[in-house]
Amino acid sequence: MTTPNTPPPPDAATQGSHQWILTLELPGRAAATQYGTWNPHPGSTRHDVFVAIRQHVTNRFPDLERATVAFFALEPNQL
């Protein structure tokens, strides 16, 4: 049996406490889905985290600054 040469996924200690997915869309022109993990500041609301993540994504993709949010998910990063 052979195994692929892929690096192991990061362990939970190096990941954020929450996993997020965000899709931004400029209808008929462009769309981008990004994902990652996040460590919200104590006392943060879901809205605070949404705004911070949206800013994080639009910093990477400035053309999507005025895009519509097509999808947003924020869940605890645990099974």
Secondary structure, DSSP 8 states (H G I E B T S, - for coil): -----------GGGS-SEEEEEEEEETTTEEEEEEEEE---TT--HHHHHHHHHHHHHHH-GGGTT-EEEEEEEEES--
